[in-house]
Amino acid sequence: MAKNIYLDYASTTPADKRVVAAMAPYWDKYYGNPSSLYRLGLKSQQAIANSRHAIAKIINCQPEEIVFTGGGTESINLAIKGSVLAKKEKIHIITSMIEHPAVLNACSRLNSLGHELSFLPVDQYGLINLKDIQAAIQDNTALLSIIMANNEIGTIEPIAEIGAYLAKLNKQREKQDLSKIYFHSDACQAAGLLPIDVQKLHVDMLTINGGKIYGPKGIGLLYIKKGTLITPLIDGGGQENNRRSGTENVPAIVGLAKALELADKEKNKEAKRLAGLRDWLIKEISQKIDKTILNGHPEKRLPNNVNISIMDIEGEALLLYLDEIGIQASTGSACTSNSLEPSHVIRALGCPYEMAHGSLRLTLGKYTRKEDLKYLMKHLPVIVKKLRQVSPVKVNLKKVKESIAKAERKIIKV
C-alpha cells in the first residue's frame, strides 16, 4: 500500500470527524435561512447564536464582537480595508515584511489609493522589535497589523507586549487629539496551538480561519472590539450586525465553533506532543544532512513547525521527489505555491536567494506519528544527495551565515 504522509498542516487541515458530525444536521435537516421568522429559520439562527457564544467564551470577548466571514483572507481584508475606509482622511498603516499575502496585498491596495504604508523589518529569526514599531509610528498612523505566529517559519511574535504598548500610547494620543491606532493580528496559524485571549493580547481585531484548525474550509471569523469603526466590504441584507452581508453559512459556522472548542480542550497536550516530534525532526535533519539552516526562532516558534533551508538544491524539485514516495510538504505559504519567486519571509530574514530557493517547510498535525517522520528521514538524505549531485549551485555555508548576520534591517516606507 502506498504511503500517504501529510506534513503540510500549515497549508490546511483535514476536518475532524467530530466537527463533521456537528455540522451534519445543518445541511439537510435544519437548513432554514437564519433570517427567516419561521421555526426552521429560527433553528439556524439559534445555531449561529450558540456558536457565537461558544467562541466568545474561548477567546474572551463578547458574542456581538464576533463577525463570521468566508475565511481568513476575507477576515483580514475586512479588518484592514474596513478600518481604513471608516476613516475620512488618508492615514498611515504599519505592517511587517513577513505577513501573509492577504495582509501585504490588502495594505498595498490601500497604499495605491493614497494611504501611507510602512513595512517593519525582522531579525534573523523573524522577530519584530517593539522599538521599530515605536520608530515607525506617525501622528496619522491609524492601523498596525502584525501576524501572531508566522505561517512559514513558525516564529511567534510578542503580540501581547505590542498590544499593551499601543493601549498605553492610545491614551496619550487621545489627549493630543490624535487618531487611535487600531491593532489587528492574523492568528490563523496560532489558533488551535496557542492560547488566544483578546483581552490579554490587547488587540482591536483578530483573524481566525476554520480550515487551519481541523474545521471546514470557507469559514473564518474576525473579532472586532466594541467601538472599533469598520466599513463593510460586502453590502446586502445587513447580516452579521451590518458588518458582513450574505446568508450565513450555518453548517460551517457550527463547524468552526466545534473545531475551536476541541482545539481549546486539547491544545496543551497536543502542543507538547507536537513540540517533541518537531524537536526530534530538527535534530535528525541537522545531524544527517549537512549544510542546513533552521529558519525561524529556535525557541519562540509554533510547536508543529519545521522550516529548514537545505543548501545546493531547489525546493520545488525536492517536493516532487517527496511526493513520489507519498510525502506531502511545501516550500512556503500555500497561497504562493505557484510562484517561482523565493519566499518573501525567508528573504526578510536576510537570507540570499540561493538559500531561500532551498527552503523546506514541514508542518505537523494531530495525525502525525513518529513512524511518519522516521520514514521521511529514511528517504530525505538520499533525495538531497541525489539533487546535489546534479545541482550547479554550491553555496558557501559560512558566507551565507555571515550574510544573514550582516543583512540590512530597516523600516521601508512607501
DOMIRO-648999 format. One line per 4 residues: number of its first residue (from 1); for each residue x, z, y of C-alpha. Coordinates in steps of 0.02 Angstrom, whole numbers. Each point is the difference from the previous one (the first is absolute). Example, Ala and Ser with C-alpha at 12.3 -4.5 7.8 and 13.67 -1.06 7.14 Angstrom:
REM residues 2
1 = 615 390 -225  69 -33 172
//
This chain:
REM residues 414
1 = 0 0 0  69 -50 170  50 138 119  -102 29 157
5 = 88 127 110  -68 15 176  125 68 127  -82 -60 161
9 = -120 142 41  43 -11 185  -78 -174 -2  -164 55 -78
13 = -63 115 -136  -121 -24 -145  -166 87 27  -14 166 -90
17 = -135 -6 -135  -81 154 78  -12 -94 165  -79 -150 -85
21 = -127 115 -84  -46 81 166  -28 -171 79  -101 -75 -143
25 = -177 56 48  15 -73 174  23 -179 -59  -168 -28 -82
29 = -101 162 -4  17 74 174  31 -164 89  -107 28 155
33 = 59 -39 176  53 166 79  -88 -49 162  -169 -15 -88
37 = -128 141 14  -73 -8 -175  64 108 -144  120 -128 -73
41 = 85 -20 169  2 187 31  88 24 -168  142 -113 61
45 = 0 87 169  19 169 -85  143 -64 -109  94 -52 157
49 = -34 167 83  60 95 -154  158 -106 -6  34 28 184
53 = -18 188 -19  113 4 -153  138 -97 87  -17 103 159
57 = 30 158 -101  157 -73 -80  84 -60 161  -69 145 106
61 = -110 -87 127  -183 -18 46  -103 -127 -102  -47 -96 158
65 = 185 -29 35  14 -116 -151  -33 -187 12  -7 -104 -158
69 = 83 -171 13  41 -150 -109  175 64 -41  163 62 72
73 = 33 -154 106  -171 7 85  19 186 26  168 -25 84
77 = -67 -140 110  -149 106 52  115 143 47  127 -102 96
81 = -104 -137 79  -155 107 18  88 140 94  93 -122 113
85 = -154 -106 37  -90 160 52  122 11 146  -43 -98 156
89 = 181 -30 49  158 -69 -80  88 137 -97  163 35 -91
93 = 4 13 -190  138 78 -106  28 -32 -184  148 -8 -119
97 = 100 -143 -74  -49 47 -178  -189 -3 11  -115 -94 -117
101 = -34 -180 58  -179 51 45  69 118 134  137 -117 60
105 = -114 -151 15  -142 96 82  122 68 130  77 -171 26
109 = -172 -77 27  -34 128 137  171 -35 73  -46 -185 12
113 = -152 54 102  110 86 129  22 176 -67  178 70 -3
117 = 77 39 -170  151 101 -55  75 5 -175  90 159 -53
121 = 158 -13 -106  29 101 -158  159 74 -72  83 -67 -157
125 = -125 95 -107  -153 -62 92  -36 158 98  -70 -5 177
129 = 82 114 128  -117 98 114  125 -23 142  -28 -188 -8
133 = -187 27 18  31 111 150  114 -132 77  -126 -140 -29
137 = -150 86 81  -55 -67 170  -135 52 122  -113 -138 -69
141 = 34 37 -184  -169 21 -85  32 -28 -187  130 49 -129
145 = -16 -64 -179  121 66 -132  -12 -22 -188  -12 164 -97
149 = 101 -60 -150  78 -171 -9  -74 -121 -126  167 -82 -43
153 = 134 134 3  -108 156 -20  74 95 148  -118 137 62
157 = -9 12 190  -17 164 98  -181 -33 50  -46 183 28
161 = 151 26 113  -39 -157 100  -184 47 11  38 176 61
165 = 115 -69 134  -132 -125 60  -136 133 4  108 105 116
169 = 51 -150 105  -181 -57 20  -46 166 79  135 -29 130
173 = -54 -181 27  -179 56 29  59 108 146  95 -151 68
177 = -156 -109 -17  89 -111 -127  -85 -83 -149  -3 94 -165
181 = 116 -73 -132  -102 -29 -158  96 28 -161  -41 -108 -152
185 = 81 12 -171  -11 -122 -146  -16 117 -150  -42 -133 -130
189 = 154 37 -106  -1 187 32  -180 31 -54  -10 64 -177
193 = 182 54 -2  19 109 156  -116 130 76  -101 -72 144
197 = -73 122 126  -39 -89 162  -2 164 96  176 48 -55
201 = 60 -178 30  -72 -1 178  -55 -182 -17  -141 -83 96
205 = -22 -137 -130  55 -19 -181  -19 -141 -127  -31 13 -187
209 = -23 -144 -124  -100 16 -162  103 -128 -95  157 107 13
213 = -76 158 -78  -80 -65 -161  -160 -40 94  -86 -168 29
217 = 79 -136 105  -85 -59 158  -38 175 66  92 110 121
221 = -32 131 130  54 43 174  -1 178 59  -41 1 186
225 = 17 168 87  -152 49 101  21 -59 180  114 -146 -44
229 = -65 -157 83  -15 -151 -115  -72 -172 36  -77 -75 -159
233 = 79 -158 -67  -154 -51 -99  -168 -12 88  -164 0 -92
237 = -128 127 -56  94 153 65  44 80 -167  132 136 -12
241 = -62 78 162  23 -165 94  185 -7 -42  -2 -124 -146
245 = -153 -109 -25  -49 -78 -165  -99 60 -150  102 137 -81
249 = 84 -33 -168  -80 149 -87  86 -15 -172  171 -16 82
253 = -31 147 117  -52 109 -147  155 -60 -93  115 39 146
257 = -68 177 12  19 27 -187  178 -69 2  49 117 142
261 = -82 147 -87  98 -33 -161  162 -28 95  -21 162 96
265 = -25 99 -161  143 -82 -95  130 -45 132  114 153 -16
269 = 21 -15 -188  12 -190 7  123 -1 145  115 116 -97
273 = -9 -110 -154  33 -159 98  145 76 97  84 42 -165
277 = -18 -179 -62  55 -68 168  159 104 3  41 -46 -180
281 = -19 -185 39  105 7 158  139 87 -96  -9 -124 -144
285 = 11 -152 115  144 71 101  98 42 -159  -33 -159 -99
289 = 5 -131 139  144 -6 123  -14 -55 182  -170 77 34
293 = -69 95 150  -155 110 5  -112 -50 145  -98 135 87
297 = 29 186 19  79 83 -153  -113 154 16  -140 -34 126
301 = -79 -137 -104  -159 -29 -97  8 70 -177  -38 -170 -77
305 = 115 -114 100  164 -78 -56  71 -135 114  173 -62 -46
309 = 105 -140 74  101 -84 -137  144 -101 70  38 -180 -48
313 = -173 -49 -62  -163 -73 68  -145 122 -13  -126 -138 -35
317 = 99 -62 -150  11 177 -67  -190 20 11  -26 -159 -101
321 = 116 61 -137  -87 169 -4  -170 -83 -10  59 -99 -150
325 = 27 162 -96  -164 77 59  54 103 150  -90 -19 167
329 = 98 55 154  30 -62 178  134 -25 131  -103 74 142
333 = -174 3 74  -128 -96 -103  -75 -63 163  158 -101 36
337 = 48 -45 -179  -21 -187 32  129 3 139  180 -47 -36
341 = 59 105 148  87 163 -47  -99 160 25  -14 53 183
345 = 6 180 -62  165 -21 -91  72 -94 149  -56 141 117
349 = 110 120 -99  149 -102 60  24 -94 -163  75 -176 7
353 = -103 -150 -61  92 -20 -164  -40 181 -45  -182 -11 54
357 = -27 -151 -112  50 103 -153  -121 145 24  -108 56 -146
361 = -151 114 25  -60 96 -153  -151 110 34  -66 115 -135
365 = -176 60 -33  -114 105 -109  20 -118 -150  191 -10 10
369 = 90 83 -144  184 38 -35  -1 -128 -141  -47 -135 127
373 = 151 41 107  114 5 -151  -59 -174 -45  37 -56 178
377 = 175 73 -6  34 -83 -167  -23 -170 81  36 19 187
381 = 192 11 -14  1 -153 -113  -106 -102 121  105 53 150
385 = 160 -51 -91  -75 -170 -41  -54 -30 180  168 53 70
389 = 90 -123 -112  -87 -146 85  -9 73 176  111 -74 136
393 = -15 162 99  132 135 -22  -36 144 117  132 127 51
397 = -91 165 -28  117 99 111  -27 -118 146  -188 4 -27
401 = -2 190 11  108 -6 156  -118 -129 76  -151 110 -32
405 = 85 152 76  51 -97 156  -163 -96 23  -70 -1 177
409 = -157 105 13  -95 -14 161  -177 -7 67  -59 -180 21
413 = -128 -32 136  -98 -163 9
//
